[in-house]
Every structure is written in structure tokens, then in C-alpha cells.
Amino acid sequence: MQKEILNLNLEGLKKFCEEVSLYLKKGDIICLSGDLGSGKTTFSRYLINSIYQNQNKEPPNTIKSPSFPILLTYELNNFEIYHYDLYRVSKSSDLINLNIFEELNNSITLVEWPGTLLDSLQNYNYFSIHFDILDENIRSLKHNLIFSKNEI
């Protein structure tokens, strides 16, 4: 799968999320990896806001990291956005207890810290983004979110 590397500040990340939001559809999964503070939750926040705006809906007041609840959901017209943080999930067998596979085909799913999940995603439509901190304001994103213009 083709990969691209982008070096973005916050405004660039927001614009990237706005563009990506135009192509995502129910059943898509985005796996977000990188060190603490590298931008995974910020990406999720921008993307969720963009998806809401695309549907002419008022975005949620706050979009936080689901570190402690592990899952936060956001309802839209025809689907939900599932936002997982699997940082504290150490075994793939724990994923069954989360019912993570129940809604993958009926939602857009964002997964921070997807390590325990990756081997189970081979039959799903998933993308990956790895975040690296270049400096205080710039993040490097290595991703495979490459869509053809025909997919709109």
C-alpha cells in the first residue's frame, strides 16, 4: 500500500483532516500510532469535527482522548464514530470484551494505540497514520490515507 509522509503544523493538520473527512465512509478504520503527545487525539478531534461539519451537524462541545473509558462514541445521521484508545489494552483477547468487532462495518472507527488490534484487521478496510514529533509545532505523519479523486 502506498505511503506518504507529511510534515504539518496544527493548521496543516486541520486542513489534512478536512480533506480526509470528505473520503471516509462507514466501515473505514483509522489506526493512529506514535509517542505520547505526538498528535493522535488532536488528529481525532479535527477529523470528528470535520465529519460533523460535512453533515451540517453541530460538532460535539469537547472531544477528549478516550484513555480512561477506552471508547467514546459520536452519533451522526446514518452511522456513529467510534474513538478507541487501546493504550491500556495489552492482550488481543481483551478486544473481545470491548466488542470492538461488533460495529467496525457500521461506523467510522478511530483507534489510538492499535498494536493489539492490527493482526485482527486484515479483512477490514483500515488505514494507518504514524505520528512523530519533529519539534514543538511540527509533526511528521507517515500515512496511507491516499484516495483517488473518483471516490467522492
N, C-alpha and C positions, 0 to 999 in steps of 0.2 A: 504494500500500500504506500502511496506517495506521501512524503512528509515535507513539511515546510517549517522554517524557523523564522520567527518574528521577534524583534526587539521593540517593546512597546512601553510607553508611559501610561498613566491612568486614562488619559483621553484616548489614546490609541487603542487601549484595551476595550474601552466602552464602544468605540466605533466597530471594532472587530466583533464584539458580541452582538451589536445591532445587525451586522451583516449575517452572521451565523444564524441568528434567530429567524431570518427570512427563509431558511432552507430546512430547518428542523421539522420533523413530523413525529406523530405518535409512533412509538416503538424505538426511537433513537435513544442511545445511551452515550453519555459523555463521561469518560473516566479522567479524573484530574489528579495528577501526582506532582510531587515537589516538596521541598522542605517547608517547615512551619513558616508562615508569613510570606510565602512566595507568590500568593495571589489567587489561590484556588477559590476561596469564598468570595473574594471581590469579583472574580470572573462569574461565579454563580449568580451573585446579586445583579450584576449588569445584564446577564443573559435572561434571567427571570423577569426583570423589569422590561426588557425589550420584547419578550414574548407577550407580556400583558399589553404593552402599547400596540403591538401588531394586531391584537384582538380588540382594540379600543376599550380595554378594561382598565380600571384604576389599579395600579400596582400595589402590592402589599406595603403597609407602612414601614415594616422592618423585615429584612431578610438576613438572618443570622446563620452562623455555622451550626449545623446540627450535631456538634461534637458530643453533647450530653444526651440528647434524646435519640441520637443516631439517625433519625428520619424526621424531616419536615416536609409537609405537602402543601401545594398551592393549587387551588381549583380554578379551572378555566371553563370555557363553554363546552368543549367536547372531550376534554381529557384533563389529567392532572399532571403537575410536575412533581416528581419525587426527588428530593435532595437528601442524599445519604452522606454521612461521614463515618467511614469504617475504620477510623484510627484505632479504636479500642477493640475491634473485632480481629482476633488473632488466628482463628481456625475457620476454614471454609465450611465446616459443618455448622458453625454458628449462623451462617447465612440462611439456613432453612428455618430457624426460629424467627428470623426477621421477616419471613415471607417475601423476600426480595424478588423472587422469580414470579410471583403471582401477577404482578402488574407491569412487568417490563414491556410487554407488547401493547399495552393500553395507555402508556404515559410517555412523557419525555423524562428521562432519568439522568440526574447528575450524581456522580459518585466521587467524593473526595477520599483519598487513600484507598484505591481499588485493589490493592495487592491480593487480598484473599478471594476476590471475585473474578479476576481476569481469566483464569483457566475455565471458568464456567460460562464464559460469554461467547464461545466460538460459534454458536448457532444464532447469535443476535446481531443486530446492526449497531455496532458500537464504534466510537471514535475515542481518541486519546489525546490528551494535552499534558505535556510535562513542563512545569514552571521552574525556571532557575532565576535566582536573584543576581542581577548584574551590578546594580547599585541601589541606593535608597529609592530612586524614582523609576528605574527601568527593570523590566522583567523580560527574560527570553522565554518564548513559548515554542516548543517543538510539538507540532500537531499534525494530524491527518484529516482535519476538517476542510477538505477540498471538495467543493461541489461544482458540478458543471452548471452553466447558466440555464440549461434546459430544465433544471429540477425545480424551479419556482412554481 
